[in-house]
Amino acid sequence: ASEEAINFLASIDPQELSHCLFGDELMTMSRDGTHLGEFRMRVYSAPYREHPDSGGGTRFLVHATSKGAINDIPCGTTVCAYVTTNLATLEQHHHEYLELNEQALDRKVELVWQEESLLVNKVVTEGEEVLRESVRLEMSHLAGFLSEASCLLLTRLLTRRAHVPHDLTFLCLDSESCLATCTFRSLGTEELSIGEKKVEVFGIERTLYSQTAPPTTWHSYYLLDGHLVRREQVGSPTTMMIVRLPAQTPAAEEAEEEGDTDSGVEQQTLNWEEDMQMYSRFLDRKEELLSEHAEYARAHPELRALLGDFLQYLLLRKPADPVACAAPYFASFSALDRDIPSTRSPPTPQSTTDATASPGDGVV
């Protein structure tokens, strides 16, 4: 990583990131305008319960998902991660799938911060074959490292600053989970047409330099408040585009996520309310439950992301028995995958048979 990149991470004010807590929804479209899928991303302020001693302070949950079908082949990518105010990754789960005829290709990569090191667990399933791999990277060698989730949050921050420093080069992982570098460069401001309106946007170019593949470049354009409106991989026939401008401010969206527990408490008039004592107890109990549910949802913002992801999973496949699909789907989040023993130590480039597209490949 460059000195400029390391200094940039150290300069981040937590208050800046508090203005990046909102959601984006884009459609994935082909060059002829065919709808291929959708992209969603949301950032929450959330406690990180797995490691209460990991430095304290504010934590951010980044959840991004892209699902659709290209040439009638279902595919998708999900990234869910906890990052700190300086964009260090505490934990990230990266899941990709590609259904090729009757042989599915599935890849899961997990990053977990453990005792001054970053544990990288990878599980690739192709048909009946399962490849497991694990590597531990020393944090002392990872100054300026960004995960995929951190990169997504970084671009929002750069947009709100309306400035990309010169020589902004970070360490990252490529599509094979090997160490690589990525750079960010400003594309300046320009006007884009969104529906019937023209809006000013700020462009950012991100290029990933892998040791095993040619460089890959993406161009992303944001409203000046940080909302993503357009994203494309250079050379790709697909483009992510916002359909309509955001109707709410980030603060309003955050309030909506927290939920208004006061509404609905006394909305219904029941016939048996003649017994005022029972009716009073009913209202008290209802308010108590709503408060408990809202408190739990605020403490676990990943709940909304997890359920939304599973619903999209069902709608994409339309299984005859949704209950039967629930077991294998949620089994992929099992903590057992974290117990994969370390099989190699220093990070060296390795190839796998993985053919799925990564977030950097225009999926997320």
C-alpha angles and dihedrals in degrees: 000000000000123000088242091057094049091048090048093056090049091052097057113121113213088223089063092057091048086070090057096066103113142094135259129201122190136169122233110226138179123232091266092053098258114154108240103168145304141270126212131182132174134173122207135184103238142162116251103223099176093072111023090170096054097112101294122234132100120336129196128212112211116194121180128168134178122186136167144100130277116195086353090300112128113228138160149165132212127190120187119172146156115225135177129236090269089051095253111152118238094176137348132184115198117185126181131174138180122185108212107186104294095339114082123202114210129178129184123183121184126192117195128176109227128171100326093322138087115234115209115196119183128187118183119185120191113173106305094343120097122190119193123189135170135186133175118215120198111236090220087070095046104070107151095018118156128189121212090263091050090052091054091052092043093059091055090052093047090050094052089051089046088216136094113198119232117263095016100172122161136181116247143151123267127218090281092053091249123135113272139153132247130195133203125211133178118247091190127229128309141155124267129186113235108182106310095338132085115216135184113246136185118225127213127188119208121189125187118206112201126186091224105038141037118274116279122211133196130189116208127182124201139187110247090258091060102262112142113234104166137015132172139166111233107253095015120124092220132077133191111222135175113240099205135005117265110270095201135057118240090253092054092048091050090052090050090052091052090054130225104256093180094071119086097019095112101017099111127071110206126203094227093056090108085094096072094187093057092043091052091050089049092054093045092051093045092052091047092053094046090051092049093048093048092048091051092048091050091049091049109038088162087073093074091045093048095049092044090051092051092049090053089048090056096044092051094051100029094205120197090229111038092179092059090053093053096070099057092038097055092037087071088068093055116135088227089084088065092065094068106134119240110259102178136020122202115052111254127168112264133175126225134183091252112136101171122115118252126216086263090057092067100273099100 
